[in-house]
Amino acid sequence: MEISDLIHASSTSITIVANGQPRVVKEGWTIGDLLRDLAIVPARVVAQLDGVIVPRDEFDQAVLREGSRLEIVTLVGGG
């Protein structure tokens, strides 16, 4: 077990709805925290939190709350 595991183990968890599915995250997490946890590159997504599109430069300030509804759309290039 690492120190980060111990820190997160004592944190309170909340439930959000991400892309239509319930997901448990740590209280105080931001969109940026969730994307890092999911290994998703922020530059390749659009995020909508509770019906509002969040600019990428605000992902680390947009705090997830109990019951938040988050939609993450991954942008795919190609032709």
C-alpha positions in Angstrom: 0.0 0.0 0.0 1.3 3.4 -0.9 0.9 6.7 1.0 -1.6 8.0 -1.6 -3.8 4.9 -1.0 -3.8 5.7 2.7 -4.8 9.3 2.1 -7.6 8.3 -0.2 -8.8 5.5 2.0 -9.7 8.0 4.7 -11.5 10.3 2.4 -15.3 10.5 2.1 -16.8 9.2 -1.1 -19.7 10.6 -3.1 -21.7 9.2 -6.0 -22.0 11.0 -9.3 -23.5 10.0 -12.6 -20.8 9.9 -15.3 -22.0 9.2 -18.9 -25.3 7.7 -17.5 -23.6 5.3 -15.0 -23.2 5.8 -11.2 -19.6 6.2 -10.2 -18.1 6.6 -6.7 -15.4 9.3 -6.4 -13.6 11.0 -3.6 -15.3 14.0 -2.1 -13.7 17.2 -3.4 -12.6 15.6 -6.7 -12.7 17.8 -9.8 -13.3 16.8 -13.4 -9.5 16.9 -13.8 -9.0 14.4 -10.9 -11.5 12.0 -12.5 -9.9 12.3 -15.9 -6.5 11.6 -14.5 -7.9 8.6 -12.6 -9.4 7.2 -15.8 -6.2 8.0 -17.8 -8.1 10.3 -20.2 -6.1 13.1 -21.8 -8.1 16.3 -21.1 -7.2 17.9 -24.4 -9.2 15.2 -26.2 -12.5 15.5 -24.3 -15.4 17.8 -23.9 -17.0 17.7 -20.4 -20.5 18.8 -19.5 -21.2 19.1 -15.8 -24.9 19.4 -14.7 -25.8 20.6 -18.2 -23.1 23.2 -18.6 -20.0 22.7 -20.8 -16.9 23.2 -18.8 -13.9 24.8 -20.5 -10.8 22.6 -20.4 -8.8 25.2 -18.5 -11.4 24.9 -15.7 -11.4 21.1 -15.3 -9.2 21.3 -12.2 -11.6 23.9 -10.6 -14.9 22.2 -11.5 -15.7 20.3 -8.3 -17.9 17.2 -8.4 -20.7 17.0 -5.9 -23.0 14.3 -4.7 -25.4 13.6 -7.5 -23.5 15.6 -10.1 -24.3 14.6 -13.7 -21.1 14.5 -15.8 -20.9 13.7 -19.5 -17.5 13.1 -21.0 -17.2 13.0 -24.8 -14.0 11.9 -26.3 -13.0 13.6 -29.5 -11.7 11.3 -32.2 -9.9 12.5 -35.3 -9.8 10.9 -38.7 -11.3 10.9 -42.1 
